[in-house]
């Protein structure tokens, strides 16, 4: 069996190959048609699960939506990258 391809990560000098990156999973299930259906989304770690629907995505209904989840993921990634870059630059990060 072939080994999975190496992962790439950004260091101070460019991209480097890494083999130790953790695997992450998530699951989304949709039932029903577009307008009246509903779905659930759950992270493999168990740290989040929630409901989503046409109303939560396109109107003001309860639940989450894909854009909200992507926005949260981008914000988390950006804040971690910013903290890492500031620390490499010698900044002391307090909060």
DAFENBEL-V176832 format. One record per residue. N is the residue number from 1. RES is the residue in one letter. SS is DSSP state (hx for helix, st for strand, lp for the rest). Layout:
N&RES&SS ; N&RES&SS
This chain:
1&X&lp ; 2&X&lp ; 3&X&lp ; 4&X&lp ; 5&X&lp ; 6&X&lp ; 7&X&st ; 8&X&st ; 9&X&st ; 10&X&st ; 11&X&st ; 12&X&lp ; 13&X&lp ; 14&X&st ; 15&X&st ; 16&X&st ; 17&X&st ; 18&X&st ; 19&X&lp ; 20&X&lp ; 21&X&lp ; 22&X&lp ; 23&X&lp ; 24&X&lp ; 25&X&lp ; 26&X&st ; 27&X&st ; 28&X&st ; 29&X&st ; 30&X&st ; 31&X&st ; 32&X&lp ; 33&X&lp ; 34&X&lp ; 35&X&lp ; 36&X&lp ; 37&X&lp ; 38&X&st ; 39&X&st ; 40&X&st ; 41&X&st ; 42&X&st ; 43&X&st ; 44&X&lp ; 45&X&lp ; 46&X&lp ; 47&X&lp ; 48&X&lp ; 49&X&st ; 50&X&st ; 51&X&st ; 52&X&st ; 53&X&st ; 54&X&hx ; 55&X&hx ; 56&X&hx ; 57&X&hx ; 58&X&hx ; 59&X&lp ; 60&X&lp ; 61&X&lp ; 62&X&lp ; 63&X&lp ; 64&X&st ; 65&X&lp ; 66&X&hx ; 67&X&hx ; 68&X&hx ; 69&X&hx ; 70&X&hx ; 71&X&hx ; 72&X&hx ; 73&X&hx ; 74&X&hx ; 75&X&hx ; 76&X&hx ; 77&X&hx ; 78&X&hx ; 79&X&hx ; 80&X&hx ; 81&X&hx ; 82&X&hx ; 83&X&hx ; 84&X&hx ; 85&X&hx ; 86&X&hx ; 87&X&hx ; 88&X&hx ; 89&X&lp ; 90&X&lp ; 91&X&lp ; 92&X&lp ; 93&X&lp ; 94&X&lp ; 95&X&lp
